[in-house]
Amino acid sequence: MDEKGITLINAFEIPADEIDAFVEQWRERAKLMRDAPGFRDTRLHRAKLADARFQLVNVAHWDSVEAWQAATENPAFRASVGTVPRAVEANPALYDIVAEY
């Protein structure tokens, strides 16, 4: 395990009328992830302005890429992702810390 771990940032393009339902579904998916080995934390952020391209942004921290991959392969998690409305576009990516202040 790398002490700094990795960061998942997932920015969601989502219609305004889908946000509340999506947040509830996200909470259920987060419950599945929190018990996964290597999970550290997650936070879902909501845009302050209605015209922001990404209305929701998830930031999660994991011990390693492998821990995140194993968690996303969990059948229960995969099934929950299948319930996300088609109108939602997710933009996930994994990041390493390259600078700190």
All heavy atoms as an XYZ file, in Angstrom:
808
protein
N       0.846     -1.195      0.000
C       0.000      0.000      0.000
C       0.880      1.243      0.000
O       1.796      1.371      0.788
C      -0.901     -0.014      1.236
C      -1.611      1.301      1.472
S      -2.625      1.377      2.945
C      -1.419      1.706      4.199
N       0.581      2.159     -0.906
C       1.240      3.454     -0.945
C       0.582      4.319      0.126
O      -0.639      4.444      0.171
C       1.071      4.064     -2.329
C       1.676      5.449     -2.458
O       2.195      5.978     -1.471
O       1.628      6.005     -3.568
N       1.383      4.921      0.983
C       0.830      5.733      2.077
C      -0.099      6.828      1.569
O      -1.117      7.128      2.178
C       1.976      6.350      2.882
C       1.508      6.977      4.168
C       2.671      7.451      4.999
O       3.567      6.636      5.302
O       2.681      8.638      5.344
N       0.231      7.421      0.421
C      -0.618      8.478     -0.136
C      -1.855      7.914     -0.816
O      -2.839      8.604     -0.973
C       0.176      9.325     -1.114
C       1.230     10.161     -0.436
C       1.919     11.058     -1.425
C       2.962     11.898     -0.708
N       3.625     12.836     -1.600
N      -1.798      6.673     -1.258
C      -2.938      6.064     -1.923
C      -3.228      6.707     -3.267
O      -2.371      7.351     -3.865
N      -4.461      6.538     -3.726
C      -4.898      7.131     -4.989
C      -6.218      7.860     -4.753
O      -6.926      7.593     -3.777
C      -5.068      6.074     -6.107
C      -6.070      4.981     -5.698
C      -3.749      5.447     -6.477
C      -7.187      4.851     -6.643
N      -6.525      8.763     -5.661
C      -7.757      9.534     -5.582
C      -8.594      9.265     -6.825
O      -8.087      9.358     -7.946
C      -7.459     11.043     -5.488
O      -6.651     11.280     -4.321
C      -8.731     11.863     -5.399
N      -9.854      8.930     -6.613
C     -10.821      8.820     -7.704
C     -11.600     10.128     -7.740
O     -12.115     10.578     -6.704
C     -11.808      7.672     -7.449
C     -13.055      7.693     -8.336
C     -12.711      7.268     -9.746
C     -14.156      6.849     -7.751
N     -11.658     10.737     -8.909
C     -12.518     11.903     -9.107
C     -13.475     11.551    -10.231
O     -13.047     11.153    -11.315
C     -11.700     13.173     -9.443
C     -10.749     13.488     -8.281
C     -12.648     14.345     -9.733
C      -9.819     14.648     -8.530
N     -14.767     11.646     -9.929
C     -15.801     11.305    -10.904
C     -16.762     12.479    -10.991
O     -17.508     12.754    -10.049
C     -16.523     10.026    -10.495
C     -17.308      9.416    -11.626
O     -17.430      9.999    -12.699
N     -17.852      8.243    -11.385
N     -16.705     13.192    -12.121
C     -17.572     14.351    -12.339
C     -18.783     13.899    -13.149
O     -18.635     13.231    -14.175
C     -16.802     15.434    -13.078
N     -19.965     14.251    -12.676
C     -21.208     13.804    -13.305
C     -21.926     14.948    -14.013
O     -22.191     15.988    -13.409
C     -22.156     13.216    -12.255
C     -21.605     12.014    -11.558
C     -20.995     12.133    -10.327
C     -21.685     10.757    -12.135
C     -20.483     11.022     -9.667
C     -21.176      9.640    -11.486
C     -20.577      9.775    -10.257
N     -22.237     14.721    -15.282
C     -23.129     15.608    -16.018
C     -24.517     15.002    -15.850
O     -24.738     13.842    -16.214
C     -22.737     15.668    -17.490
C     -21.384     16.319    -17.709
C     -21.025     16.410    -19.169
O     -21.572     17.298    -19.863
O     -20.206     15.591    -19.597
N     -25.426     15.788    -15.273
C     -26.713     15.220    -14.890
C     -27.808     16.280    -14.989
O     -27.600     17.426    -14.573
C     -26.613     14.637    -13.457
C     -27.905     13.987    -13.016
C     -26.142     15.661    -12.461
C     -27.761     13.181    -11.722
N     -28.959     15.922    -15.547
C     -30.071     16.880    -15.596
C     -30.527     17.245    -14.181
O     -30.518     16.406    -13.275
C     -31.171     16.114    -16.336
C     -30.476     14.993    -17.048
C     -29.283     14.659    -16.215
N     -30.942     18.485    -14.020
C     -31.349     18.980    -12.701
C     -32.425     18.123    -12.057
O     -32.402     17.894    -10.844
C     -31.818     20.432    -12.815
N     -33.356     17.605    -12.841
C     -34.459     16.831    -12.265
C     -34.040     15.422    -11.848
O     -34.823     14.698    -11.246
C     -35.649     16.776    -13.227
C     -35.334     16.081    -14.541
O     -34.143     15.990    -14.921
O     -36.287     15.633    -15.205
N     -32.805     15.025    -12.136
C     -32.303     13.694    -11.761
C     -31.384     13.737    -10.532
O     -31.022     12.701     -9.997
C     -31.511     13.084    -12.924
C     -32.304     12.872    -14.187
C     -33.099     11.583    -14.169
O     -32.938     10.774    -13.232
O     -33.890     11.384    -15.104
N     -31.005     14.929    -10.099
C     -29.973     15.054     -9.060
C     -30.382     14.396     -7.747
O     -29.624     13.597     -7.186
C     -29.572     16.528     -8.846
C     -28.836     17.038    -10.084
C     -28.696     16.676     -7.603
C     -28.508     18.515    -10.055
N     -31.540     14.711     -7.221
C     -31.935     14.185     -5.905
C     -31.986     12.656     -5.900
O     -31.492     12.014     -4.973
C     -33.266     14.778     -5.453
C     -33.157     16.270     -5.148
O     -32.042     16.742     -4.834
O     -34.184     16.965     -5.233
N     -32.576     12.078     -6.929
C     -32.645     10.612     -7.009
C     -31.244     10.016     -7.134
O     -30.942      8.991     -6.521
C     -33.510     10.186     -8.195
N     -30.386     10.662     -7.914
C     -29.026     10.170     -8.082
C     -28.270     10.193     -6.753
O     -27.558      9.250     -6.424
C     -28.267     10.991     -9.130
C     -26.868     10.504     -9.350
C     -26.621      9.500    -10.270
C     -25.806     11.024     -8.627
C     -25.325      9.027    -10.468
C     -24.520     10.558     -8.812
C     -24.275      9.559     -9.735
N     -28.433     11.260     -5.981
C     -27.747     11.369     -4.685
C     -28.165     10.221     -3.770
O     -27.321      9.613     -3.097
C     -28.001     12.742     -4.026
C     -27.514     12.759     -2.585
C     -27.312     13.847     -4.829
N     -29.438      9.886     -3.758
C     -29.898      8.767     -2.932
C     -29.277      7.454     -3.394
O     -28.840      6.640     -2.578
C     -31.428      8.675     -2.944
C     -32.097      9.773     -2.147
C     -31.566      9.873     -0.714
O     -31.487      8.837     -0.016
O     -31.222     10.995     -0.292
N     -29.224      7.239     -4.705
C     -28.590      6.031     -5.236
C     -27.100      6.023     -4.924
O     -26.532      4.973     -4.613
C     -28.798      5.933     -6.751
C     -30.226      5.680     -7.140
C     -30.403      5.730     -8.649
O     -29.577      6.258     -9.379
N     -31.507      5.169     -9.113
N     -26.455      7.181     -5.008
C     -25.027      7.283     -4.700
C     -24.773      6.867     -3.250
O     -23.807      6.158     -2.966
C     -24.532      8.712     -4.950
C     -23.068      8.867     -4.671
C     -22.043      8.691     -5.558
C     -22.460      9.215     -3.426
N     -20.841      8.911     -4.937
C     -21.066      9.228     -3.620
C     -22.956      9.519     -2.156
C     -20.171      9.532     -2.605
C     -22.064      9.816     -1.144
C     -20.683      9.826     -1.368
N     -25.631      7.289     -2.351
C     -25.472      6.911     -0.933
C     -25.484      5.388     -0.771
O     -24.716      4.836      0.020
C     -26.562      7.553     -0.081
C     -26.356      9.020      0.130
C     -27.393      9.604      1.090
N     -27.073     10.976      1.391
C     -27.890     11.991      1.178
N     -29.103     11.788      0.690
N     -27.512     13.220      1.474
N     -26.361      4.727     -1.502
C     -26.419      3.256     -1.428
C     -25.139      2.633     -1.989
O     -24.607      1.679     -1.418
C     -27.655      2.735     -2.171
C     -28.963      3.125     -1.519
C     -29.059      2.681     -0.060
O     -28.747      1.505      0.233
O     -29.434      3.509      0.787
N     -24.635      3.166     -3.094
C     -23.371      2.651     -3.648
C     -22.219      2.923     -2.697
O     -21.328      2.094     -2.536
C     -23.097      3.264     -5.025
C     -23.947      2.666     -6.123
C     -23.531      3.139     -7.495
N     -23.688      4.576     -7.688
C     -24.843      5.178     -7.965
N     -25.954      4.469     -8.089
N     -24.895      6.476     -8.147
N     -22.218      4.080     -2.051
C     -21.151      4.421     -1.107
C     -21.146      3.444      0.074
O     -20.073      3.068      0.567
C     -21.312      5.859     -0.614
N     -22.327      3.009      0.519
C     -22.394      2.027      1.601
C     -21.735      0.717      1.187
O     -21.085      0.055      1.992
C     -23.853      1.770      2.005
C     -24.480      2.909      2.763
C     -25.941      2.596      3.059
C     -26.659      3.798      3.632
N     -28.089      3.527      3.823
N     -21.901      0.328     -0.078
C     -21.257     -0.891     -0.574
C     -19.733     -0.737     -0.578
O     -19.011     -1.670     -0.263
C     -21.731     -1.204     -1.996
C     -23.179     -1.614     -2.160
C     -23.554     -1.642     -3.641
C     -23.433     -2.964     -1.516
N     -19.265      0.433     -0.933
C     -17.824      0.658     -1.053
C     -17.131      0.802      0.303
O     -15.981      0.401      0.449
C     -17.551      1.909     -1.894
C     -18.033      1.779     -3.316
S     -17.393      0.321     -4.131
C     -16.472      1.052     -5.431
N     -17.806      1.375      1.279
C     -17.125      1.701      2.539
C     -16.569      0.485      3.266
O     -15.651      0.623      4.073
C     -18.036      2.505      3.456
C     -19.133      1.710      4.108
C     -19.916      2.552      5.067
N     -21.077      1.790      5.502
C     -22.169      2.335      5.953
N     -22.279      3.639      6.049
N     -23.171      1.568      6.333
N     -17.098     -0.697      3.010
C     -16.593     -1.902      3.654
C     -15.558     -2.640      2.800
O     -15.037     -3.665      3.216
C     -17.750     -2.846      3.991
C     -18.683     -2.246      5.036
O     -18.190     -1.504      5.917
O     -19.893     -2.509      4.968
N     -15.266     -2.115      1.617
C     -14.303     -2.762      0.727
C     -12.884     -2.568      1.249
O     -12.543     -1.484      1.731
C     -14.421     -2.187     -0.677
N     -12.047     -3.611      1.158
C     -10.647     -3.461      1.568
C      -9.974     -2.348      0.763
O     -10.154     -2.246     -0.449
C     -10.029     -4.821      1.229
C     -11.183     -5.770      1.201
C     -12.357     -4.969      0.708
N      -9.257     -1.484      1.459
C      -8.529     -0.404      0.806
C      -9.295      0.894      0.667
O      -8.738      1.908      0.260
N     -10.585      0.893      1.026
C     -11.380      2.122      0.956
C     -10.985      3.046      2.098
O     -10.832      2.612      3.236
C     -12.872      1.789      1.066
C     -13.754      3.004      1.160
C     -14.089      3.713      0.026
C     -14.231      3.430      2.383
C     -14.907      4.835      0.113
C     -15.046      4.549      2.491
C     -15.381      5.250      1.346
N     -10.812      4.323      1.814
C     -10.476      5.315      2.843
C     -11.650      6.253      3.141
O     -12.084      6.365      4.271
C      -9.253      6.127      2.421
C      -7.989      5.281      2.336
C      -6.795      6.133      2.018
N      -5.581      5.318      1.924
C      -4.382      5.816      1.733
N      -4.217      7.133      1.597
N      -3.336      5.029      1.664
N     -12.132      6.946      2.126
C     -13.265      7.864      2.325
C     -13.806      8.303      0.974
O     -13.175      8.085     -0.054
C     -12.864      9.088      3.154
C     -11.778      9.926      2.505
O     -11.939     10.320      1.336
O     -10.759     10.196      3.157
N     -14.977      8.920      1.017
C     -15.571      9.481     -0.198
C     -16.475     10.643      0.187
O     -17.039     10.664      1.294
C     -16.362      8.419     -0.996
O     -16.716      8.967     -2.267
C     -17.589      7.934     -0.271
N     -16.572     11.585     -0.723
C     -17.470     12.726     -0.540
C     -18.076     13.080     -1.895
O     -17.369     13.121     -2.907
C     -16.717     13.933      0.007
C     -16.315     13.770      1.457
C     -15.629     15.021      1.984
N     -15.349     14.892      3.397
C     -14.308     14.267      3.904
N     -13.413     13.697      3.109
N     -14.121     14.211      5.207
N     -19.369     13.352     -1.891
C     -20.056     13.790     -3.096
C     -20.310     15.283     -2.958
O     -20.902     15.725     -1.971
C     -21.379     13.026     -3.272
C     -22.141     13.312     -4.557
C     -21.339     12.865     -5.784
C     -23.493     12.601     -4.535
N     -19.866     16.043     -3.931
C     -19.990     17.503     -3.918
C     -21.039     17.931     -4.945
O     -21.075     17.394     -6.055
C     -18.649     18.156     -4.290
C     -17.525     17.715     -3.421
N     -17.103     18.427     -2.328
C     -16.731     16.615     -3.477
C     -16.093     17.795     -1.750
N     -15.855     16.694     -2.432
N     -21.859     18.915     -4.557
C     -22.885     19.444     -5.461
C     -22.515     20.872     -5.848
O     -22.120     21.676     -4.998
C     -24.252     19.431     -4.779
C     -25.370     19.839     -5.716
C     -26.718     19.636     -5.065
N     -27.769     19.933     -6.028
C     -29.027     19.586     -5.862
N     -29.393     18.918     -4.770
N     -29.921     19.883     -6.765
N     -22.662     21.204     -7.129
C     -22.341     22.538     -7.627
C     -23.223     23.593     -6.961
O     -24.402     23.351     -6.697
C     -22.520     22.588     -9.140
N     -22.649     24.736     -6.728
C     -23.398     25.851     -6.153
C     -24.215     26.584     -7.225
O     -25.208     27.226     -6.910
C     -22.449     26.847     -5.485
C     -21.664     26.270     -4.316
C     -22.542     25.912     -3.164
C     -22.779     27.130     -2.302
N     -23.677     26.848     -1.182
N     -23.784     26.486     -8.481
C     -24.472     27.177     -9.565
C     -25.180     26.168    -10.467
O     -24.607     25.142    -10.842
C     -23.483     27.997    -10.390
C     -22.719     29.079     -9.611
C     -21.682     29.742    -10.504
C     -23.678     30.107     -9.029
N     -26.416     26.476    -10.833
C     -27.234     25.570    -11.647
C     -26.685     25.374    -13.057
O     -26.978     24.373    -13.699
C     -28.666     26.088    -11.720
N     -25.865     26.307    -13.545
C     -25.348     26.177    -14.909
C     -23.959     25.526    -14.964
O     -23.348     25.472    -16.034
C     -25.336     27.531    -15.621
C     -24.427     28.546    -14.949
O     -23.984     28.312    -13.795
O     -24.150     29.588    -15.587
N     -23.471     25.014    -13.850
C     -22.184     24.311    -13.857
C     -22.298     23.049    -14.702
O     -23.307     22.336    -14.645
C     -21.762     23.954    -12.434
N     -21.283     22.761    -15.498
C     -21.316     21.565    -16.349
C     -21.445     20.303    -15.517
O     -22.228     19.407    -15.841
C     -20.050     21.508    -17.197
C     -19.988     20.263    -18.057
C     -18.769     20.253    -18.927
N     -18.696     19.004    -19.660
C     -17.654     18.635    -20.362
N     -16.606     19.423    -20.449
N     -17.655     17.489    -20.983
N     -20.671     20.213    -14.447
C     -20.705     19.041    -13.584
C     -21.466     19.401    -12.313
O     -20.945     20.094    -11.444
C     -19.284     18.563    -13.252
C     -18.482     18.217    -14.479
C     -17.394     18.973    -14.847
C     -18.849     17.140    -15.274
C     -16.656     18.662    -15.974
C     -18.123     16.811    -16.410
C     -17.021     17.580    -16.764
N     -22.696     18.938    -12.202
C     -23.525     19.252    -11.046
C     -23.118     18.472     -9.804
O     -23.323     18.927     -8.689
C     -24.997     18.999    -11.372
C     -25.594     20.069    -12.256
C     -25.591     21.426    -11.564
O     -26.157     21.595    -10.490
N     -24.931     22.397    -12.168
N     -22.531     17.296    -10.003
C     -22.066     16.472     -8.888
C     -20.649     15.995     -9.184
O     -20.340     15.626    -10.319
C     -22.985     15.267     -8.689
C     -24.429     15.575     -8.308
C     -25.280     14.305     -8.390
C     -24.516     16.183     -6.920
N     -19.806     16.007     -8.150
C     -18.439     15.506     -8.277
C     -18.145     14.639     -7.063
O     -18.284     15.087     -5.920
C     -17.408     16.657     -8.364
C     -15.989     16.113     -8.409
C     -17.681     17.534     -9.574
N     -17.759     13.401     -7.328
C     -17.384     12.470     -6.272
C     -15.862     12.445     -6.164
O     -15.165     12.332     -7.171
C     -17.902     11.063     -6.607
C     -17.485     10.044     -5.578
O     -17.451     10.319     -4.388
N     -17.158      8.852     -6.030
N     -15.363     12.567     -4.936
C     -13.930     12.440     -4.668
C     -13.777     11.338     -3.629
O     -14.348     11.426     -2.533
C     -13.325     13.764     -4.140
C     -11.845     13.596     -3.840
C     -13.550     14.896     -5.142
N     -13.044     10.287     -3.991
C     -12.848      9.147     -3.092
C     -11.362      8.827     -2.997
O     -10.608      9.051     -3.949
C     -13.609      7.924     -3.610
N     -10.969      8.307     -1.858
C      -9.575      7.926     -1.637
C      -9.489      6.435     -1.343
O     -10.293      5.903     -0.566
C      -8.986      8.742     -0.480
C      -8.988     10.208     -0.777
N      -9.928     11.064     -0.260
C      -8.181     10.947     -1.576
C      -9.693     12.280     -0.713
N      -8.642     12.235     -1.518
N      -8.512      5.797     -1.976
C      -8.293      4.356     -1.870
C      -6.826      4.089     -1.583
O      -5.960      4.888     -1.931
C      -8.681      3.669     -3.179
C     -10.158      3.693     -3.423
C     -10.883      4.691     -3.992
C     -11.084      2.680     -3.055
N     -12.209      4.357     -4.006
C     -12.356      3.119     -3.448
C     -10.964      1.432     -2.446
C     -13.505      2.364     -3.240
C     -12.106      0.679     -2.259
C     -13.362      1.150     -2.648
N      -6.541      2.943     -0.981
C      -5.155      2.561     -0.717
C      -4.364      2.341     -1.996
O      -3.172      2.636     -2.060
C      -5.076      1.279      0.121
C      -5.468      1.499      1.571
O      -5.566      2.667      2.007
O      -5.672      0.479      2.268
N      -5.035      1.803     -3.038
C      -4.327      1.458     -4.271
C      -5.312      1.330     -5.431
O      -6.523      1.197     -5.226
C      -3.587      0.126     -4.101
O      -4.519     -0.929     -3.941
N      -4.765      1.337     -6.627
C      -5.571      1.106     -7.824
C      -6.214     -0.275     -7.737
O      -7.398     -0.446     -8.063
C      -4.703      1.227     -9.101
C      -5.489      0.784    -10.333
C      -4.191      2.642     -9.267
N      -5.446     -1.258     -7.277
C      -5.953     -2.625     -7.186
C      -7.140     -2.730     -6.226
O      -8.104     -3.449     -6.505
C      -4.836     -3.579     -6.754
C      -3.702     -3.700     -7.750
C      -2.710     -2.523     -7.716
O      -2.686     -1.754     -6.729
O      -1.968     -2.370     -8.703
N      -7.089     -2.016     -5.111
C      -8.204     -2.028     -4.154
C      -9.456     -1.431     -4.788
O     -10.558     -1.971     -4.653
C      -7.825     -1.266     -2.886
N      -9.279     -0.322     -5.495
C     -10.420      0.309     -6.171
C     -10.985     -0.624     -7.236
O     -12.204     -0.796     -7.333
C      -9.991      1.644     -6.778
C     -11.065      2.257     -7.607
C     -12.154      2.953     -7.163
C     -11.183      2.197     -9.034
N     -12.935      3.336     -8.233
C     -12.356      2.889     -9.391
C     -10.401      1.640    -10.032
C     -12.763      3.030    -10.713
C     -10.812      1.784    -11.358
C     -11.976      2.467    -11.680
N     -10.115     -1.242     -8.043
C     -10.576     -2.145     -9.091
C     -11.350     -3.326     -8.505
O     -12.405     -3.701     -9.020
C      -9.399     -2.653     -9.924
C      -8.820     -1.595    -10.830
C      -7.550     -2.045    -11.537
O      -6.767     -2.818    -10.996
N      -7.329     -1.537    -12.723
N     -10.832     -3.897     -7.429
C     -11.516     -5.035     -6.806
C     -12.900     -4.618     -6.306
O     -13.880     -5.351     -6.477
C     -10.671     -5.598     -5.664
N     -12.996     -3.440     -5.718
C     -14.282     -2.974     -5.201
C     -15.286     -2.738     -6.325
O     -16.467     -3.049     -6.185
C     -14.084     -1.694     -4.395
N     -14.822     -2.218     -7.453
C     -15.747     -1.945     -8.555
C     -16.171     -3.212     -9.279
O     -17.128     -3.184    -10.047
C     -15.141     -0.950     -9.567
O     -13.937     -1.494    -10.109
C     -14.874      0.392     -8.920
N     -15.481     -4.314     -9.030
C     -15.863     -5.596     -9.621
C     -16.864     -6.358     -8.753
O     -17.384     -7.394     -9.167
C     -14.619     -6.441     -9.883
C     -13.756     -5.851    -10.995
C     -12.411     -6.527    -11.145
O     -12.158     -7.547    -10.464
O     -11.595     -6.025    -11.936
N     -17.170     -5.846     -7.568
C     -18.158     -6.454     -6.687
C     -19.501     -6.514     -7.422
O     -19.986     -5.490     -7.919
C     -18.270     -5.598     -5.407
C     -19.355     -6.047     -4.484
O     -20.416     -6.514     -4.879
N     -19.109     -5.872     -3.208
N     -20.116     -7.711     -7.519
C     -21.393     -7.836     -8.248
C     -22.497     -6.905     -7.732
O     -23.270     -6.379     -8.535
C     -21.769     -9.301     -8.056
C     -20.470    -10.001     -7.809
C     -19.622     -9.007     -7.052
N     -22.564     -6.687     -6.441
C     -23.598     -5.797     -5.900
C     -23.356     -4.358     -6.359
O     -24.299     -3.636     -6.700
C     -23.616     -5.877     -4.369
N     -22.091     -3.936     -6.375
C     -21.776     -2.591     -6.844
C     -22.108     -2.471     -8.330
O     -22.727     -1.511     -8.758
C     -20.310     -2.248     -6.605
C     -19.932     -0.904     -7.154
C     -20.274      0.248     -6.483
C     -19.257     -0.792     -8.365
C     -19.959      1.508     -7.013
C     -18.933      0.441     -8.898
C     -19.282      1.593     -8.210
N     -21.721     -3.462     -9.124
C     -21.985     -3.427    -10.564
C     -23.479     -3.342    -10.840
O     -23.915     -2.618    -11.729
C     -21.389     -4.643    -11.240
C     -19.876     -4.594    -11.128
C     -19.143     -4.945    -12.182
N     -18.470     -4.863    -13.311
C     -18.029     -3.783    -13.929
N     -18.309     -2.614    -13.480
N     -17.318     -3.860    -14.997
N     -24.258     -4.088    -10.074
C     -25.710     -4.062    -10.247
C     -26.264     -2.670     -9.925
O     -27.161     -2.179    -10.611
C     -26.377     -5.123     -9.380
N     -25.728     -2.029     -8.887
C     -26.223     -0.702     -8.503
C     -25.887      0.343     -9.556
O     -26.652      1.278     -9.772
C     -25.668     -0.294     -7.141
O     -24.294      0.048     -7.231
N     -24.754      0.192    -10.229
C     -24.385      1.128    -11.285
C     -25.372      1.012    -12.452
O     -25.672      1.998    -13.118
C     -22.929      0.875    -11.752
C     -22.600      1.663    -13.003
C     -21.956      1.236    -10.632
N     -25.904     -0.173    -12.652
C     -26.877     -0.386    -13.721
C     -28.181      0.368    -13.519
O     -28.964      0.511    -14.455
N     -28.430      0.876    -12.307
C     -29.661      1.610    -12.032
C     -29.521      3.113    -12.287
O     -30.496      3.843    -12.167
C     -30.119      1.397    -10.569
O     -29.155      1.976     -9.687
C     -30.305     -0.080    -10.264
N     -28.324      3.569    -12.631
C     -28.112      4.995    -12.893
C     -28.833      5.372    -14.190
O     -28.691      4.679    -15.207
C     -26.598      5.302    -13.006
C     -26.358      6.743    -13.431
C     -25.901      5.017    -11.680
N     -29.611      6.458    -14.180
C     -30.339      6.861    -15.388
C     -29.406      7.097    -16.574
O     -28.285      7.579    -16.412
C     -31.015      8.175    -14.967
C     -31.070      8.125    -13.485
C     -29.864      7.341    -13.051
N     -29.894      6.786    -17.774
C     -29.102      6.964    -18.993
C     -28.681      8.418    -19.201
O     -27.687      8.690    -19.857
C     -29.895      6.508    -20.205
C     -30.025      5.013    -20.343
C     -30.843      4.728    -21.570
N     -30.611      3.637    -22.437
C     -29.488      3.061    -22.823
N     -28.369      3.470    -22.355
N     -29.445      2.069    -23.671
N     -29.445      9.358    -18.682
C     -29.151     10.775    -18.876
C     -27.913     11.225    -18.101
O     -27.396     12.308    -18.343
C     -30.355     11.614    -18.455
N     -27.438     10.405    -17.190
C     -26.271     10.752    -16.376
C     -25.003     10.314    -17.095
O     -24.866      9.168    -17.482
C     -26.342     10.072    -14.986
C     -25.083     10.356    -14.187
C     -27.579     10.531    -14.233
N     -24.087     11.255    -17.268
C     -22.793     10.919    -17.855
C     -21.720     11.030    -16.780
O     -21.517     12.089    -16.191
C     -22.440     11.838    -19.015
C     -21.147     11.432    -19.683
C     -20.790     12.288    -20.874
O     -21.697     12.796    -21.545
O     -19.583     12.446    -21.126
N     -21.062      9.910    -16.501
C     -19.993      9.874    -15.510
C     -18.649     10.059    -16.213
O     -18.476      9.647    -17.358
C     -20.010      8.549    -14.755
N     -17.707     10.685    -15.528
C     -16.381     10.948    -16.069
C     -15.328     10.568    -15.030
O     -14.635     11.429    -14.490
C     -16.253     12.433    -16.439
C     -17.283     12.849    -17.465
O     -17.081     12.639    -18.646
N     -18.398     13.403    -17.022
N     -15.184      9.262    -14.720
C     -14.258      8.854    -13.664
C     -12.808      8.790    -14.145
O     -12.527      8.474    -15.299
C     -14.751      7.457    -13.298
C     -15.323      6.934    -14.577
C     -15.933      8.137    -15.265
N     -11.896      9.098    -13.225
C     -10.461      8.944    -13.488
C      -9.743      8.811    -12.145
O     -10.205      9.340    -11.118
C      -9.919     10.118    -14.275
N      -8.615      8.117    -12.164
C      -7.788      7.938    -10.972
C      -6.579      8.881    -11.035
O      -6.016      9.093    -12.108
C      -7.300      6.489    -10.865
C      -8.403      5.444    -10.709
C      -7.806      4.048    -10.781
C      -9.149      5.644     -9.403
N      -6.210      9.415     -9.871
C      -5.128     10.395     -9.810
C      -4.162     10.080     -8.669
O      -4.562      9.547     -7.625
C      -5.704     11.807     -9.557
C      -6.600     12.288    -10.665
C      -7.950     11.976    -10.668
C      -6.083     13.041    -11.706
C      -8.770     12.419    -11.693
C      -6.902     13.481    -12.737
C      -8.249     13.161    -12.714
O      -9.079     13.595    -13.726
N      -2.888     10.438     -8.890
C      -1.868     10.435     -7.845
C      -1.625     11.858     -7.412
O      -1.762     12.807     -8.215
C      -0.530      9.879     -8.386
C      -0.560      8.382     -8.622
O      -1.156      7.657     -7.815
O       0.028      7.946     -9.634
N      -1.214     12.042     -6.177
C      -0.816     13.362     -5.692
C       0.554     13.693     -6.282
O       1.474     12.881     -6.183
C      -0.768     13.384     -4.159
C      -2.155     13.155     -3.579
C      -0.190     14.725     -3.664
C      -2.157     12.924     -2.094
N       0.687     14.860     -6.889
C       1.984     15.261     -7.437
C       2.551     16.487     -6.740
O       3.724     16.800     -6.905
C       1.917     15.507     -8.962
C       1.600     14.224     -9.698
C       0.901     16.587     -9.292
N       1.723     17.171     -5.945
C       2.203     18.328     -5.207
C       1.303     18.550     -3.998
O       0.099     18.317     -4.063
C       2.205     19.572     -6.088
N       1.909     18.973     -2.912
C       1.157     19.304     -1.689
C       1.728     20.592     -1.104
O       2.928     20.846     -1.203
C       1.300     18.191     -0.648
C       0.641     16.890     -1.032
C       0.765     15.862      0.076
O       0.014     15.969      1.061
O       1.620     14.973     -0.064
N       0.871     21.377     -0.475
C       1.326     22.605      0.166
C       0.730     22.716      1.532
O      -0.331     22.259      1.803
C       0.909     23.831     -0.677
C       1.500     23.764     -2.056
C       0.762     23.305     -3.126
C       2.812     24.168     -2.276
C       1.308     23.243     -4.393
C       3.366     24.097     -3.535
C       2.597     23.645     -4.593
O       3.137     23.579     -5.844
